[in-house]
Amino acid sequence: MTHSYTVMMCVSPGVRKFLPVLFITLQEPKRIFGPLVKKSMFKASNLYVTASTSSKVTKELYIEWCEKVFFPHMNQHCIFLADSWTTFSDQEAVHEIKPEELKYAMITIPHEVTGQIQPLDVLCFRMYKGLFQEGFELDILEQSAGSSPPSGRHIENAFPDLPAVYFS
């Protein structure tokens, strides 16, 4: 695999397990997708795909995630439990784009304990990352063998509970 990626997932203890939109950042040298990538990229209305030079979410992409994915799915109030990654540190910028009626608070997990107490790291990401990587690589191999564009079928099969959420 020649590209790396970051997936921003959010778990809600309320009505939904996951937000209905998945934010993905792919690695692209110029932070934009070229015409071939745009043409062959798997598209779904509930995937929000961005690019960065490192495949990591930058401060600007974090603000975009808050504005386009996170806040639109919050009702009345929310508490954002985030790790101590510096990208999450500019809360002033987040408060500037936050809907006025939304009561919002952020709790930062102390440095170097994310893997021990962050709910998604502990309960989900290790297994999810392995299965997602396997499904993504199978889709890429299928595409390179002549079945273009990628179908998303392998990822869908790896996560039978997610197709209604992510692949509708």
C-alpha positions in Angstrom: 0.0 0.0 0.0 1.5 3.4 -1.0 -0.8 5.7 1.0 -1.6 6.2 4.6 -4.8 7.5 6.1 -6.5 8.8 9.3 -10.1 8.0 10.2 -11.9 10.3 12.6 -14.6 8.3 14.3 -16.9 9.4 17.1 -18.9 7.3 19.5 -22.0 8.7 21.0 -23.6 7.1 24.1 -27.0 8.3 22.8 -29.1 7.1 20.0 -26.3 6.1 17.6 -23.1 4.2 18.2 -21.2 6.1 15.5 -21.8 9.4 13.8 -23.5 8.8 10.5 -20.6 10.4 8.6 -17.0 9.0 8.6 -14.2 11.6 8.2 -11.2 10.2 6.4 -7.9 12.0 5.6 -5.7 10.4 2.9 -2.1 11.2 2.2 -1.6 13.3 -0.9 1.7 15.2 -1.6 -0.1 18.4 -2.6 -3.1 18.1 -0.2 -5.4 17.7 -3.2 -6.6 14.6 -5.1 -5.4 14.3 -8.7 -7.8 13.5 -11.5 -7.1 9.8 -11.5 -7.6 9.5 -7.8 -10.8 11.5 -8.0 -12.1 9.4 -10.8 -11.4 6.0 -9.1 -12.0 6.9 -5.5 -14.9 5.1 -3.8 -17.6 7.6 -3.1 -20.5 7.5 -0.6 -22.7 10.3 0.7 -21.7 9.4 4.3 -17.9 9.5 3.7 -16.2 12.9 4.1 -12.8 12.5 2.5 -9.9 15.0 2.8 -6.2 15.1 2.1 -3.1 16.2 3.8 0.6 15.8 3.0 1.2 13.5 6.0 -2.2 11.7 6.1 -2.7 13.1 9.6 -5.4 15.4 10.5 -4.1 19.0 10.6 -5.5 21.8 12.8 -7.4 23.1 9.7 -8.8 19.6 9.0 -9.8 19.2 12.7 -11.7 22.5 12.5 -13.3 21.3 9.2 -14.3 18.0 10.9 -15.9 19.9 13.8 -17.8 22.2 11.4 -18.9 19.7 8.7 -19.2 16.4 10.6 -19.1 16.7 14.4 -21.3 19.7 15.3 -24.1 19.1 12.7 -24.8 15.8 14.5 -24.8 17.1 18.1 -28.0 17.9 19.9 -28.2 20.6 22.5 -25.0 19.6 24.3 -21.9 17.4 24.0 -18.7 16.6 25.7 -15.8 15.9 23.5 -13.2 13.5 25.0 -10.0 13.9 23.1 -6.4 12.8 23.5 -3.7 15.3 24.2 -2.6 15.5 20.6 -1.6 19.1 19.8 -4.0 19.3 16.9 -6.9 19.3 19.4 -5.4 22.1 21.5 -6.9 25.2 19.7 -10.3 25.3 21.4 -10.8 29.0 20.7 -11.0 28.2 17.0 -13.5 25.4 17.7 -15.7 27.7 19.8 -15.7 30.3 16.9 -17.4 27.7 14.6 -19.6 26.0 17.2 -23.3 26.5 16.8 -24.4 29.1 19.3 -27.1 27.0 20.8 -24.8 24.0 21.4 -23.4 23.6 24.9 -19.9 22.2 24.3 -17.1 21.1 26.6 -13.9 19.3 25.9 -12.0 17.0 28.2 -8.4 16.2 27.3 -7.0 12.8 28.2 -3.6 13.2 29.8 -0.5 12.6 27.7 0.6 9.0 27.2 -2.5 7.3 28.7 -4.7 7.5 25.6 -4.2 3.8 24.7 -5.3 2.9 28.3 -8.4 5.0 28.7 -9.7 6.4 25.4 -12.9 4.4 24.7 -12.3 3.9 21.0 -8.6 2.9 21.5 -9.5 0.4 24.2 -12.7 -1.0 22.8 -12.5 -0.6 19.0 -9.6 0.8 17.1 -7.1 -2.1 17.4 -9.5 -4.6 15.9 -11.1 -2.0 13.5 -7.7 -0.8 12.2 -6.7 -4.4 11.4 -9.9 -5.3 9.7 -10.3 -2.0 7.8 -6.7 -2.2 6.6 -7.2 -5.8 5.3 -10.5 -4.8 3.5 -9.0 -1.7 2.1 -5.9 -3.6 0.7 -8.2 -6.2 -0.8 -10.2 -3.5 -2.6 -7.0 -2.0 -3.9 -5.7 -5.4 -5.1 -9.1 -6.1 -6.8 -8.9 -2.7 -8.5 -5.4 -3.3 -9.8 -6.5 -6.6 -11.2 -9.0 -4.8 -13.4 -12.1 -4.3 -11.4 -12.3 -0.6 -11.3 -13.2 1.5 -9.3 -12.9 0.0 -5.9 -16.3 -1.4 -4.7 -15.9 -1.1 -1.0 -17.2 -4.7 -0.9 -14.3 -6.1 1.2 -14.6 -3.4 3.9 -18.4 -3.9 3.9 -17.9 -7.6 4.4 -15.4 -7.0 7.2 -18.0 -4.8 9.0 -21.4 -6.4 8.6 -23.0 -3.9 11.0 -21.6 -0.8 9.2 -22.9 -1.0 5.7 -26.2 0.7 6.6 -24.2 3.4 8.4 -21.2 4.0 6.1 -22.0 2.3 2.7 -25.6 3.4 2.1 
